[in-house]
Amino acid sequence: MKMADVCSVFSKCGLSNVTSILASGNIVFSSTKTNSALKKLLEKAMSEHFNYEAFLFLKDKNQVEQISSKNPFKPQPDYHIYGFVGVNDIETVLMNEFQKAEKIPHEEAVIVAGNFYWKVSKGNTLNSEFGKILGNKRLKNSFTSRNMNTFEKVYHKM
């Protein structure tokens, strides 16, 4: 879906300062509504507009800042570092799956302050056993992940 269309749906729901970041489904906006009310409103509007069952994760500026600042891995040119957000206790589910998976060299995962972080060498995100597990349908509506660079871009746009 086009991010301009997604932003339009958000604006029609009464949100202000709506903008997308990258083409990866990150939308920044202003609202006085609670996260719970926003989640229901936006999932319904997105589902109706795009004719699919929308499942969104909403984070405020403080939450995005925490995910970004608690990243336990130092940036390295040959590695991707991902942060995950999702349903309650998803970090435990992800860590259990990571611990069971066969690792590629230098692949690591850590939970910090209730957030799950994963470091994997570039080119192996989808090739590692854990990367393949992340695409499992049973986990589909439980989490989303973003490169830590994306979290930082989102935070600075908020």
N, C-alpha and C positions, 0 to 999 in steps of 0.2 A: 504494500500500500504506500501511497505517496504521503510524505510527512506533511505537505500542505493540506491534504485532505484530513489528516488526523488533527492538525491544528484547527481546522475549520470546525470539526466536531466539538473539540474542547471549547472553542469560542462560543459556539451555539449553546453550550451548557452554562454559559454565564461566566466563564473564567476570563481573566484579563491578562495582559502581557504574555500571551501564548506564543511560544517559539519552540522550534525543534532544534536539537543538537545532533549533528551527524545524521545519518540515515538509518539509525539503529533503534528507533522507537523511544528516544529520550525526549520528553516534552517538559519544558519548564513553563510555569504559569503562576498567577497569583489568585488566591481565593480566600474567603473568610469562612468557608465551610470546613467541617471536620474531615479528617482522612476517611473515616468510615462512610460518611455521607457522599463524599466525592467518589470513592471507589464504586459504590452502587450506581451513582448517577452516570459516571463515565463508562463503566462496563456495559450498562444498558444501552447508552447512546452509541458506543462503538459497535456493539453486537448488532444493533438495528441498522446502522449505517453501512457496515461492511459485510453483513450477513454471515457472521461467524461468532462463536462463543468467545468473547473477549475476557481476558483475565489479566488484570493490571496490578502492579506493585507501585505504591505511592510512597515517596520518601520526602521529608521536608529538608530544609537546608542543613539543620543540625545533624540529621541522620546521615546525609550524604557526606558531610564534613567528617563525621566519625568514621565512616567506612574508609574514606580517603586517608585520614590521618593515622589510622591504626594499622595500615598496611605493613605487615612484618617483613616484606621482601624489598630489598634495594633494587632499583632499576638496573637491569643488565641488558646490553644490546642484543644478546642472543636468546632472550627469554620473554615470554608473555606472562604477565601477572594479572589474574582475574579476581574480582570481588563478586560475591553472590548475594542476592537478596531473595527472600521468599517467605513462605509460610512459617509459622512458629516451629522452631526446632529443626528447620531445614539444615542448619549447619551440622547437626549431629548425624542426620541421615547422609549428608554428603561425605562427612568424614568416615562414616562406616563403609560407604561404597569405595572411597579412596583407599582405605586400609586393606580392603579385600582385593583391589585391583593390582595387577602386575605393573610395576613402575618402569618408566624409561629413565635413563641416567639423569640425575639431578632434578627429577620431578618431585615437588614437595607440596604439601597442603598443611594449613594451620588454621585454627580457630582462635580469633582474638576478639574479645569483648562481644561475643555472640555473632561474629561475622566470619564466614568461611572465605579463605583466600587460597588460590592455587597458582603455582608457578610451574610452567612447562616450557621446554625449548621451542623456539619458533619453528613452525612447520610440523609440529607434533600435537597441536591442540586436538585435532580430530583423529589422529593416528594412535594416540595413547589409549590404553584400555579404559582409563577413567573418562577420557574425552568421549569415547563411544557410549559409555554408561549415561553420560549427561543427555544424550539424545533419546533415552529410553522413554517410551510413551507413558509409563506409570509415574514418571516424575514431571510430565509436561506442564501441569499447572501449579507446580510446587515452588519453582524458582526461576530466576533469570540471572544471567551473568554479564558482566561488562569488563572490558579491559580497564585497568586502573587509570590509564590515561583518560578514558571516557568519564570516569567518576570525577576526575579533577576538572575536566572541561565543563561538566554539568554544574559542579559546585561554583565555579567562577562565573557562570552565567546566571546563577540564582540571585 
